[in-house]
């Protein structure tokens, strides 16, 4: 499968195993859910009635006061009492096999090509880390929401894009399924494609 480099007449032959895979919607969904779950902190914590500070003494006698019976100052119905169903730290980790992850990435890349949303560049860079320069370059190519993938971290691109919510710059090692499907277009360099073919072969 050949993909034309933008701005030139050159073409690059893509690996059929990676960039011509069938789209497996259920697998992609499973991988996206697992990826988002791993990003959850799960650090929310509250104190139950056994953990809050306070005396264990019965506030008043059971009968004869005219008030409702009460056995503890730490009861959830009292101010500064414990929480009834207290939240505790939780891990949201979902196990994903390497083969499944690779299959999902291949499926996403292949679908991007079929939808004409993947654009290949021989080189994509800017001369200085200026947001204005990056926006001007993308506007000339009619890209509004785009993910830019390079083989290594490009500091000029990274600094120029970090205050833009519609533009994201990643290196090959940082590729993830959520970023690939979140942006309207994916711009990728030839050197990055070669690394991807090695990583996901």
C-alpha positions in Angstrom: 0.0 0.0 0.0 1.4 3.4 -1.1 0.9 6.7 0.7 1.9 9.9 -1.0 4.1 12.3 1.1 2.3 15.7 1.3 4.1 18.4 -0.6 6.1 16.0 -2.8 5.6 13.5 -5.6 7.3 10.8 -3.5 5.3 7.8 -2.1 6.1 5.5 0.7 5.1 1.8 0.7 3.3 1.0 3.9 3.3 -2.4 5.6 0.1 -4.3 4.7 0.1 -6.1 8.0 -0.2 -2.8 10.0 -1.9 -0.4 7.7 -4.4 -2.7 5.9 -6.0 -4.5 8.8 -9.8 -4.9 9.2 -11.5 -2.6 11.7 -12.4 -4.4 14.9 -14.8 -2.1 16.7 -15.3 -4.2 19.8 -11.5 -4.6 20.3 -10.9 -0.8 19.8 -13.6 0.0 22.3 -12.2 -2.5 24.9 -8.7 -1.0 24.5 -10.0 2.6 24.8 -12.0 1.8 28.0 -8.9 0.1 29.5 -6.6 3.0 28.6 -9.0 5.6 30.1 -9.4 3.4 33.2 -5.7 3.3 33.8 -5.6 7.1 33.8 -8.0 7.3 36.7 -6.4 8.1 40.0 -8.8 6.2 42.2 -7.5 8.1 45.2 -10.8 9.3 46.6 -11.1 8.5 50.3 -13.7 9.2 53.0 -13.9 8.1 56.7 -16.5 5.7 57.9 -18.0 5.9 61.4 -15.2 3.6 62.7 -12.5 6.0 61.5 -13.6 9.5 62.4 -12.4 11.0 65.7 -14.8 11.1 68.6 -15.8 9.3 71.8 -17.5 6.0 71.9 -19.6 7.1 74.8 -23.4 7.0 74.5 -24.5 10.7 74.3 -27.5 10.2 76.6 -29.5 7.4 78.2 -31.7 5.3 76.1 -35.0 6.3 77.6 -36.7 9.1 79.4 -35.1 12.2 77.7 -37.8 12.7 75.1 -35.1 12.7 72.4 -34.5 10.0 69.8 -32.3 7.2 71.0 -28.6 7.6 70.0 -25.6 5.3 70.6 -22.6 7.2 69.1 -21.4 10.7 68.3 -19.8 9.2 65.2 -23.1 8.2 63.6 -23.5 9.3 59.9 -26.7 11.3 60.9 -24.6 13.6 63.1 -22.5 16.6 62.1 -18.8 15.5 61.8 -19.9 11.9 61.9 -18.7 9.2 59.6 -19.8 8.7 56.0 -22.4 5.9 55.5 -20.8 4.2 52.5 -17.3 5.8 52.6 -15.4 5.8 49.4 -12.0 4.1 49.5 -9.0 4.1 47.2 -9.6 1.9 44.3 -7.6 0.6 41.3 -9.4 0.7 38.0 -6.7 -1.3 36.2 -7.9 -3.5 33.4 -5.6 -6.2 32.0 -4.9 -5.9 28.3 -2.7 -8.3 26.4 0.1 -7.0 24.2 -1.4 -8.8 21.2 -4.8 -7.1 21.8 -3.2 -3.6 22.1 -1.2 -4.0 18.9 -4.2 -5.3 17.1 -6.3 -2.3 18.2 -3.5 0.2 17.1 -3.3 -1.5 13.7 -7.1 -1.4 13.3 -7.2 2.3 14.1 -4.3 3.2 11.7 -5.9 1.2 8.9 -9.3 2.9 9.4 -7.6 6.3 9.4 -6.2 5.5 6.0 -9.5 4.3 4.7 -11.2 7.5 5.9 -8.4 9.6 4.4 -7.5 11.1 7.8 -3.8 10.0 7.8 -1.4 12.3 6.1 2.3 11.4 5.5 5.1 14.0 5.6 8.7 13.5 4.7 9.5 16.0 7.5 7.3 18.2 9.7 8.9 20.9 11.7 9.0 24.6 12.4 12.0 26.9 12.7 11.1 28.3 16.2 8.7 27.4 19.1 6.0 29.9 18.2 2.3 29.1 18.2 1.6 31.6 15.5 4.1 29.9 13.1 2.5 26.5 13.8 -1.0 27.7 13.3 -0.1 29.5 10.1 1.6 26.3 8.7 -1.4 24.2 9.6 -3.9 26.7 8.2 -2.1 26.7 4.8 -2.7 22.9 4.7 -6.4 23.2 5.9 -5.8 21.3 9.2 -7.8 22.5 12.2 -7.9 19.6 14.7 -4.8 17.5 14.2 -2.5 15.0 15.9 1.2 15.4 14.8 3.3 12.3 15.3 7.1 12.5 14.9 9.9 9.9 15.5 11.4 11.8 18.5 10.3 14.7 20.6 10.4 17.9 18.6 10.8 20.7 21.1 9.7 23.5 18.7 6.5 21.7 17.8 5.9 20.7 21.4 6.3 24.2 22.8 4.3 25.8 20.0 1.3 23.4 20.5 1.0 23.0 24.2 -1.5 25.9 24.7 -3.6 24.7 21.7 -6.4 22.3 22.7 -7.0 21.4 19.0 -3.4 20.4 18.2 -1.4 17.6 19.9 2.2 16.6 19.3 3.4 13.1 20.2 6.5 11.0 19.5 6.2 7.3 18.5 6.6 6.0 22.1 3.7 8.1 23.3 1.1 6.9 20.7 -2.1 5.8 22.3 -5.6 4.8 21.0 -7.5 7.7 22.6 -5.3 10.3 20.9 -5.5 8.5 17.5 -9.3 8.6 17.4 -9.8 12.0 19.1 -8.4 14.2 16.3 -9.9 14.9 12.9 -6.6 14.3 11.1 -3.3 12.6 11.9 -0.1 14.0 10.5 2.9 11.6 10.6 6.4 11.7 9.4 8.1 8.9 7.3 10.7 8.3 10.0 7.8 7.8 12.5 6.1 5.4 10.2 9.2 3.3 10.0 9.4 3.1 13.8 5.8 2.2 14.0 6.2 -0.7 11.6 9.0 -2.1 13.8 7.0 -1.6 17.0 3.8 -3.2 15.8 4.9 -5.8 13.3 
